[in-house]
Amino acid sequence: QVQLVESGGGLVQAGGSLRLSCVASGRTFSNYHMAWFRQAPGIERELVVAIARSAGNTYYADSVKGRFTISRDNAKSTVYLQMNTLKPEDTAVYYCAADPAGGFFIRMTVAGYPYWGQGTQVTVST
């Protein structure tokens, strides 16, 4: 069983920055592909960023390229999401997700991640 605990959300003005953290417990973190999804009210949960277990491969949604950075520290079993130049449309609940199978490809859908954190609210004001 994998447990994920997010932290770092909050309220920030447009143009500001936040750093989200997700600590994993359970099995071998270094084997997991990790991802951050977000869900705004009335909108389906969407993949924002993802990072392969080796950190050699990453994915960024077009809407966040150049503003968000995903990273991981396998020694601390932690994945980070640095969010800069935040916009009001970034407002959502952000979820950390883990794919312990760690296959060849980073999974791109909700169904590809069997483990989820509780979510952390990010609100960007104008």
C-alpha positions in Angstrom: 0.0 0.0 0.0 1.2 3.5 -0.9 0.3 6.5 1.1 0.7 10.0 -0.3 0.5 13.3 1.7 0.5 16.6 0.0 1.3 20.0 1.5 2.1 23.5 0.3 -1.2 24.8 -1.1 -2.7 28.1 -0.2 -3.9 31.5 -1.5 -1.6 33.5 -3.6 -2.0 36.6 -5.9 -1.7 36.2 -9.6 2.0 36.2 -10.6 3.1 34.7 -7.4 4.6 31.3 -6.6 3.8 28.2 -4.6 5.7 25.0 -4.0 3.7 21.8 -3.4 5.3 18.7 -1.8 4.1 15.1 -1.7 5.6 12.6 0.6 5.2 8.9 -0.2 5.3 6.0 2.2 4.9 2.2 1.7 6.9 0.6 -1.0 10.1 1.7 -2.9 9.5 5.3 -4.0 12.3 5.2 -6.5 10.4 2.7 -8.5 7.3 4.9 -8.9 6.3 7.2 -11.7 4.8 10.3 -10.0 2.4 12.9 -11.2 0.4 16.0 -10.2 -3.2 16.3 -11.3 -5.6 19.1 -10.7 -9.3 19.5 -10.6 -11.3 22.7 -10.7 -15.1 22.8 -9.9 -17.1 21.3 -12.7 -14.1 20.2 -14.6 -12.6 16.7 -15.0 -9.4 16.0 -13.2 -6.5 16.7 -15.5 -2.8 15.7 -15.6 -0.6 18.8 -15.0 2.9 17.3 -14.8 4.5 13.9 -14.4 8.0 12.5 -13.7 9.4 9.1 -14.4 11.0 7.0 -11.7 14.5 7.9 -12.9 13.6 11.6 -13.2 15.0 11.4 -16.7 11.6 11.8 -18.4 9.0 14.4 -17.6 5.7 15.6 -19.0 4.1 19.1 -18.8 0.7 20.1 -19.9 0.9 23.0 -22.4 -1.0 25.3 -20.0 1.9 25.1 -17.5 5.0 24.8 -19.6 7.6 27.3 -18.7 5.9 28.1 -15.4 5.7 24.8 -13.4 8.6 22.4 -12.6 8.3 18.9 -11.2 11.2 17.3 -9.4 11.8 14.5 -7.0 14.1 13.5 -4.2 14.1 9.7 -4.0 16.1 9.8 -0.7 13.3 11.7 0.9 10.5 9.9 -1.0 9.2 13.2 -2.0 8.0 14.8 -5.2 7.7 18.6 -5.6 5.8 20.9 -7.8 7.2 24.4 -8.1 4.6 26.7 -9.5 5.6 30.2 -10.7 3.8 33.0 -12.5 0.5 31.6 -11.2 -2.7 32.6 -13.0 -6.3 32.6 -11.7 -7.0 29.6 -14.1 -4.5 27.6 -12.1 -7.0 27.6 -9.2 -7.9 24.0 -8.3 -7.4 21.2 -5.9 -4.0 19.6 -6.7 -3.5 15.9 -6.2 -0.3 13.9 -6.0 -0.6 10.4 -7.7 1.7 7.4 -7.8 2.2 4.7 -10.4 4.2 2.0 -8.5 4.4 -0.2 -11.6 6.9 2.2 -13.1 6.5 0.9 -16.6 8.3 2.1 -19.7 5.9 5.0 -20.3 4.6 7.7 -18.0 0.9 7.2 -17.7 -1.3 10.1 -18.8 -4.7 9.3 -17.4 -6.3 9.2 -14.0 -6.8 5.4 -14.4 -3.1 4.9 -14.7 -2.4 6.0 -11.1 -3.8 3.6 -8.4 -2.6 5.8 -5.5 -3.7 9.3 -4.6 -3.2 11.9 -2.0 -6.0 13.8 -0.3 -5.5 16.9 -2.4 -4.4 20.4 -1.5 -6.2 23.6 -2.5 -4.4 26.2 -4.6 -6.3 29.5 -5.1 -4.9 32.3 -7.2 -6.5 35.6 -6.8 -6.6 38.5 -9.4 
